[in-house]
């Protein structure tokens, strides 16, 4: 029996890969129709995404094959979904993120902020959380965590080494002068210090990986689910009049991020660090000084602010300025100067992202010397125009093209649901939910999404659920964003397991935290996230997005 079970486990991937389409095939044969065919493709992709039997990006290409074969959409209609305006926004923002990483601008920002905050444990945690969240707003949470971990590790090791050096002579003296009785006290002190160090390691490690996930929610391009939401809105509700853009999302999500960070800091501090506050208080100053020295040394290694760093900083600031001032809503933006005609908007946030991305391949990485007329031999060998801030060979290796395909596959699925009539059918099945409170519906669906995202990709989770939730909201007569926004944010609340998100996995690999630590902390973090989102949506979110009313653009018959 055991050998048969082991044999099946070895064949698990093959059974799922080849068995799933065969098991689902009778559904298509027994109930012919476009709705069932589209359901077959969605179920097949959902199982492949959840089990990862083939790469997720490859699974995302299945609509390009199966939709034409099953006569749901022609190939041209499907393939155009893989490079939409939203995809270009994502690619453009990733190019800017690559430039920030290429010239270590993110590391300079992080170290400078930590030096300003100081090295006291509580303030140090605030500094690490704030910096990690800020950087995760603009570059990937994986890259942010991978950059912050070595800084944290070096700092903690130096603090530990300093405390051991401080303890060594004291311990010897006690052994010589006080004898056996004092030896027991010394061991107790060492155990207490060891426990305090363990708690601090856990608190600092968890605060970084949690902040990376929280910070990405504050901007539309900060994390994959947000980009999926934008794309699904444009696909499912093309008449939504740009209600969801960079400025409106930031106005809603940034205060929510600050609220979540504050509550997360309070929770981690009380749970891990407050208990050790009275243990050997006098030796904290030495460890704090050691931490500050490490940060100063790391910052000194970066040298003076260089020309390419300044150039990237200017481009980065320009992109943020263009995003915020394109069409802010409360005033006329630069879009109205020449790119808005009779209600049609020619430029989107993707236009600004691509513009700045192109600049990074044009602007020089060194100051041009204009030595074209110089007769010096060294100047003759030097090119007149220095290399650009970015080159394509290095850049294309760091752009997550798999996420681009995953986004495209999601948009193709949403379009297929609309064309096949599956969206309308699902909406009708959910009409009985009208009897429930919208807040209760939002809470239940958010819990469902946050539970699923612990085990599956957050992008895949939002890709599968958002079209269903949009159809449901439209059928029961509530604003689709009232459900879609909380569920999108909940997809980033993967706090409980090391495999839930790359930042968790990176931190777990250093060995300072156990699975039990993540589960205990993560349960409360999920509660904090769900509470913060419900508060945000039902307060300032209702004003920003008009969530209290059913909008005209959500009407299935709107033209």
JOLINCOR-V536951 format. One record per backbone hydrogen bond with DSSP energy under -0.5 kcal/mol. CO is the residue of the C=O (numbers start at 1). NH is the residue of the N-H. E is the energy in kcal/mol with one decimal. If there is no record, write none. Layout:
# JOLINCOR-V536951
co:nh:e
CO:NH:E
CO:NH:E
This chain:
# JOLINCOR-V536951
co:nh:e
1:5:-2.1
2:6:-2.3
3:7:-2.0
4:8:-2.1
5:9:-2.2
6:10:-1.9
7:11:-1.3
9:12:-1.0
11:15:-2.9
12:16:-2.5
13:17:-2.6
14:18:-2.5
15:19:-2.2
16:20:-1.5
18:22:-0.8
19:23:-2.7
20:24:-2.1
21:25:-1.0
22:26:-0.6
24:27:-1.2
24:28:-0.7
25:28:-0.8
25:29:-1.8
26:30:-3.1
27:31:-1.8
33:37:-2.0
34:38:-2.4
35:39:-2.2
36:40:-2.4
37:41:-1.8
38:42:-2.2
39:43:-2.7
40:44:-2.3
41:45:-2.5
42:46:-2.6
43:47:-2.3
44:48:-2.1
45:49:-2.8
46:50:-2.5
47:51:-2.3
48:52:-1.9
48:53:-0.6
55:59:-2.2
56:60:-1.7
58:61:-1.4
59:62:-1.8
61:64:-0.7
61:65:-0.7
62:65:-1.1
62:66:-3.4
63:67:-1.7
63:68:-0.5
65:69:-1.5
66:70:-2.3
67:72:-2.6
67:73:-0.8
68:71:-1.3
74:78:-1.8
75:79:-2.9
76:80:-1.5
78:81:-1.6
79:82:-1.5
80:83:-1.0
81:84:-0.6
84:88:-2.0
85:89:-1.9
86:90:-2.2
87:91:-2.7
88:92:-2.7
89:93:-2.2
90:94:-2.1
91:95:-2.0
92:96:-1.7
93:97:-2.1
94:98:-2.3
95:99:-1.9
96:100:-2.1
97:101:-2.1
98:102:-3.0
99:103:-1.7
100:105:-1.8
100:106:-0.9
101:104:-1.4
104:108:-1.8
105:109:-2.3
106:110:-2.2
107:111:-2.6
108:112:-2.4
109:113:-2.0
110:114:-2.2
111:115:-2.2
112:116:-1.9
113:117:-2.4
114:118:-2.1
120:124:-3.6
121:125:-2.2
122:126:-1.8
123:127:-2.6
124:128:-2.7
125:129:-2.5
126:130:-2.8
127:131:-2.6
128:132:-2.3
129:133:-2.4
130:134:-2.4
131:135:-2.6
132:136:-2.1
133:137:-0.9
134:137:-0.7
134:138:-0.5
135:138:-1.3
135:139:-2.8
140:144:-2.3
141:145:-2.3
142:146:-2.6
143:147:-1.5
144:148:-2.2
145:149:-2.5
146:150:-0.6
147:151:-0.8
148:152:-2.5
149:153:-3.2
150:154:-2.6
151:155:-2.1
152:156:-2.6
153:157:-2.5
154:158:-1.9
155:159:-2.1
156:160:-2.3
157:161:-2.6
158:162:-2.3
159:163:-2.0
160:164:-2.0
161:165:-2.3
162:166:-1.9
163:167:-1.6
164:168:-1.9
165:169:-0.7
166:170:-0.6
167:171:-2.5
168:172:-1.8
169:173:-2.2
170:174:-2.0
171:175:-1.8
172:176:-2.1
173:177:-2.8
174:178:-1.9
174:179:-0.9
178:181:-0.6
179:183:-1.5
180:184:-1.3
181:185:-1.1
182:186:-2.3
183:187:-2.1
184:188:-2.0
185:189:-2.3
186:190:-2.5
187:191:-2.6
188:192:-2.2
189:193:-2.6
190:194:-2.7
191:195:-2.3
192:196:-2.4
193:197:-2.6
194:198:-2.4
195:199:-2.4
196:200:-2.2
197:201:-2.7
198:202:-2.5
199:203:-2.6
200:204:-2.7
201:205:-2.5
202:206:-2.6
203:207:-2.2
204:208:-1.3
205:209:-1.9
206:210:-2.5
207:211:-1.7
208:212:-1.8
209:213:-1.3
210:214:-2.4
211:215:-3.0
212:216:-1.2
214:217:-1.3
215:218:-1.6
216:219:-0.7
219:222:-1.0
223:226:-0.6
223:227:-1.3
224:228:-2.3
225:229:-2.4
226:230:-2.1
227:231:-2.4
228:232:-3.0
229:233:-2.3
230:234:-2.0
231:235:-1.9
232:236:-3.4
233:237:-2.1
237:240:-1.7
240:243:-1.3
243:245:-0.7
245:249:-2.5
246:250:-2.2
247:251:-2.3
248:252:-1.4
249:253:-3.6
250:254:-2.2
252:256:-0.9
253:257:-2.3
254:258:-2.3
255:259:-2.3
256:260:-2.4
257:261:-2.8
258:262:-2.3
259:263:-2.2
260:264:-2.7
261:265:-2.7
262:266:-2.2
263:267:-2.4
264:268:-2.7
265:269:-2.5
266:270:-2.3
267:271:-2.4
268:272:-2.4
268:273:-0.7
269:273:-1.3
269:274:-2.4
273:276:-0.6
274:277:-1.4
276:279:-0.8
278:280:-0.7
278:281:-0.6
280:283:-1.2
281:284:-1.6
283:287:-1.2
284:288:-2.8
285:289:-2.4
286:290:-2.1
287:291:-2.3
288:292:-2.2
289:293:-2.1
290:294:-2.0
291:295:-2.1
292:296:-2.4
293:297:-2.6
294:298:-2.5
295:299:-2.2
296:300:-2.3
297:301:-1.6
298:302:-0.7
299:302:-0.7
300:303:-1.2
306:310:-2.1
307:311:-2.4
308:312:-2.7
309:313:-2.4
310:314:-2.3
311:315:-2.3
312:316:-2.8
313:317:-2.5
314:318:-2.5
315:319:-2.3
316:320:-1.9
317:321:-2.4
318:322:-2.7
319:323:-2.4
320:324:-2.4
321:325:-2.0
322:326:-0.8
325:334:-1.9
326:335:-1.8
331:329:-0.9
333:336:-1.3
334:337:-1.2
334:338:-0.6
335:339:-1.7
339:346:-2.5
339:347:-0.6
341:344:-2.0
344:341:-2.4
344:346:-0.6
348:351:-0.6
348:352:-1.2
349:353:-1.9
350:354:-2.6
351:355:-2.2
352:356:-2.2
353:357:-2.1
354:358:-2.4
355:359:-1.8
356:360:-1.6
357:361:-0.7
358:361:-1.0
359:362:-1.5
359:363:-3.2
360:390:-1.4
363:389:-1.9
371:374:-1.3
376:380:-1.6
377:381:-1.2
378:382:-0.9
384:386:-0.6
387:365:-3.0
391:395:-1.9
392:396:-2.8
393:397:-0.6
394:398:-0.6
395:398:-1.4
395:399:-1.1
399:401:-2.0
400:403:-1.0
400:404:-1.2
401:405:-2.2
402:406:-2.2
403:407:-2.8
404:408:-2.3
405:409:-2.8
406:410:-1.8
407:411:-2.4
408:412:-2.3
409:413:-2.1
410:414:-2.3
411:415:-2.2
412:416:-2.4
413:417:-2.6
414:418:-1.7
415:419:-2.7
416:420:-2.6
417:421:-0.9
417:422:-0.8
417:423:-1.9
421:425:-2.1
422:426:-2.7
423:427:-2.2
424:428:-1.8
425:429:-1.7
426:430:-1.0
427:430:-0.5
428:431:-1.1
430:433:-1.8
431:434:-2.0
432:435:-1.4
433:436:-1.7
437:441:-2.4
438:442:-2.6
439:443:-2.3
440:444:-2.5
441:445:-2.5
442:446:-2.3
443:447:-2.2
444:448:-2.1
445:449:-2.4
446:450:-2.7
447:451:-1.8
448:452:-2.1
449:453:-2.4
451:454:-0.9
452:455:-1.6
452:456:-1.7
457:461:-2.4
458:462:-2.1
459:463:-2.3
460:464:-2.0
461:465:-2.2
462:466:-2.3
463:467:-0.5
464:468:-0.5
465:469:-2.6
466:470:-2.6
467:471:-2.0
468:472:-2.2
469:473:-2.6
470:474:-2.2
471:475:-2.0
472:476:-1.9
473:477:-0.7
473:478:-2.3
479:482:-1.6
479:483:-0.6
480:483:-1.2
480:484:-2.8
481:485:-2.0
483:487:-1.7
484:488:-2.1
485:489:-2.3
486:490:-2.4
487:491:-1.1
489:492:-1.7
490:493:-1.6
492:494:-1.3
493:495:-1.1
497:500:-1.2
498:501:-0.5
501:504:-0.5
501:505:-1.9
502:506:-2.7
503:507:-2.2
504:508:-2.5
505:509:-1.8
507:510:-1.3
507:512:-0.5
508:511:-1.6
514:518:-1.8
515:519:-2.5
516:520:-2.5
517:521:-2.4
518:522:-2.9
519:523:-2.1
520:524:-0.9
521:525:-2.1
522:526:-2.7
523:527:-1.8
524:528:-2.6
525:529:-2.6
526:530:-2.7
527:531:-2.4
528:532:-2.6
529:533:-2.4
530:534:-2.2
531:535:-2.3
532:536:-2.6
533:537:-2.9
534:538:-1.8
536:539:-0.9
536:541:-2.6
539:542:-0.6
539:543:-0.9
540:544:-2.3
541:545:-2.3
542:546:-0.9
542:547:-0.7
546:549:-1.2
547:479:-0.5
549:551:-0.8
551:554:-0.9
552:555:-1.5
555:558:-1.8
